[in-house]
Amino acid sequence: MHVSVVGSPDAAVVVTVRGNLDIDSASVLTTTLDQVLDVPSPRVVVDLSEVEFCDSTGLSAFILGHNRALAGGGWLRLAGPNRFLGELLTTAGLTTRLGVYPTVAEALAATPS
């Protein structure tokens, strides 16, 4: 798995995840989210368009990041999940809890909830 970050602390940050997000790699995403959420009122979009697989450890990273962003007065949104991941997020009941958008652009443009 590979994670990259684009943005700055005074603007929304896009975290792009590529590959498999599982028990062996989720710590990379968790560490990255810890870093980008460590600002006042964090605004983070996680681009999932290149995630091939995600297990419960990956889902947990999304939930923890979301909760931390809310606690800090900001938000964390997910963007571009493929069909598998979209169905997984729906089955796990996370699409109603987390902001999930078809594209990064739509996630960035969404009105805060």
C-alpha positions as CSV (number, residue, x, y, z in Angstrom):
1,M,0.0,0.0,0.0
2,H,1.1,3.6,-0.7
3,V,-0.2,6.7,0.9
4,S,0.4,10.3,-0.3
5,V,-0.7,13.7,1.0
6,V,-1.4,16.8,-0.9
7,G,-2.5,20.1,0.8
8,S,-1.5,22.4,3.6
9,P,-2.6,22.9,7.2
10,D,-4.6,26.0,6.3
11,A,-6.6,24.2,3.5
12,A,-8.2,20.8,2.9
13,V,-5.8,18.0,2.7
14,V,-6.2,15.0,0.3
15,V,-4.8,11.7,1.4
16,T,-4.6,9.3,-1.5
17,V,-4.4,5.6,-0.7
18,R,-3.3,3.0,-3.3
19,G,-3.3,-0.8,-3.1
20,N,-4.6,-3.1,-0.3
21,L,-5.7,-1.6,3.0
22,D,-5.5,-4.4,5.4
23,I,-4.1,-5.5,8.8
24,D,-0.6,-5.5,7.4
25,S,-0.8,-1.9,6.0
26,A,-3.5,0.0,7.8
27,S,-1.0,1.4,10.3
28,V,0.5,3.5,7.5
29,L,-2.9,5.2,6.9
30,T,-3.5,5.6,10.6
31,T,-0.1,7.3,11.1
32,T,-0.7,9.6,8.1
33,L,-4.2,10.5,9.4
34,D,-2.8,11.2,12.9
35,Q,-0.4,13.7,11.3
36,V,-2.9,15.5,9.0
37,L,-5.6,15.6,11.7
38,D,-3.2,17.2,14.2
39,V,-4.3,20.8,13.3
40,P,-7.2,22.9,14.5
41,S,-10.4,22.3,12.5
42,P,-8.9,19.6,10.2
43,R,-10.4,19.1,6.7
44,V,-9.4,15.8,5.2
45,V,-10.5,13.9,2.1
46,V,-9.3,10.3,1.8
47,D,-9.1,9.4,-1.9
48,L,-10.0,5.7,-2.2
49,S,-10.2,5.5,-6.0
50,E,-7.0,3.3,-6.1
51,V,-7.8,1.0,-3.2
52,E,-8.1,-2.6,-4.4
53,F,-9.0,-4.2,-1.1
54,C,-10.0,-3.1,2.4
55,D,-10.6,-5.1,5.5
56,S,-12.0,-4.2,9.0
57,T,-8.7,-2.7,10.0
58,G,-9.0,-0.2,7.2
59,L,-12.6,0.6,8.1
60,S,-11.5,1.2,11.6
61,A,-8.9,3.7,10.4
62,F,-11.7,5.6,8.6
63,I,-13.9,5.7,11.8
64,L,-11.1,6.7,14.1
65,G,-10.0,9.5,11.7
66,H,-13.6,10.7,11.3
67,N,-14.1,10.8,15.1
68,R,-10.8,12.6,15.6
69,A,-11.7,15.2,12.9
70,L,-15.0,15.9,14.5
71,A,-13.5,16.2,17.9
72,G,-11.1,18.8,16.5
73,G,-13.9,20.8,14.9
74,G,-13.3,19.6,11.4
75,W,-14.2,16.7,9.1
76,L,-12.9,13.7,7.3
77,R,-14.6,12.5,4.1
78,L,-14.1,9.5,1.8
79,A,-14.0,9.8,-2.0
80,G,-14.0,7.6,-5.0
81,P,-14.6,4.1,-3.5
82,N,-14.7,1.4,-6.1
83,R,-17.8,-0.9,-6.2
84,F,-16.4,-3.4,-3.7
85,L,-15.4,-0.7,-1.2
86,G,-18.7,1.2,-1.7
87,E,-20.7,-1.9,-0.9
88,L,-18.4,-2.7,2.1
89,L,-19.0,0.8,3.5
90,T,-22.7,0.4,2.9
91,T,-22.9,-3.0,4.5
92,A,-20.9,-1.8,7.5
93,G,-23.3,1.1,7.9
94,L,-20.6,3.7,7.4
95,T,-22.1,5.6,4.4
96,T,-24.6,7.1,6.7
97,R,-22.0,8.0,9.3
98,L,-19.1,9.1,7.2
99,G,-19.3,11.5,4.2
100,V,-18.8,9.3,1.1
101,Y,-18.6,11.0,-2.3
102,P,-18.1,9.8,-5.8
103,T,-15.0,12.0,-6.4
104,V,-12.5,14.1,-4.5
105,A,-13.8,17.3,-6.1
106,E,-17.3,16.5,-4.8
107,A,-16.0,15.8,-1.3
108,L,-14.0,19.0,-1.3
109,A,-17.0,21.0,-2.5
110,A,-19.6,19.5,-0.1
111,T,-21.2,21.8,2.5
112,P,-20.1,20.8,6.0
113,S,-22.7,18.7,7.7
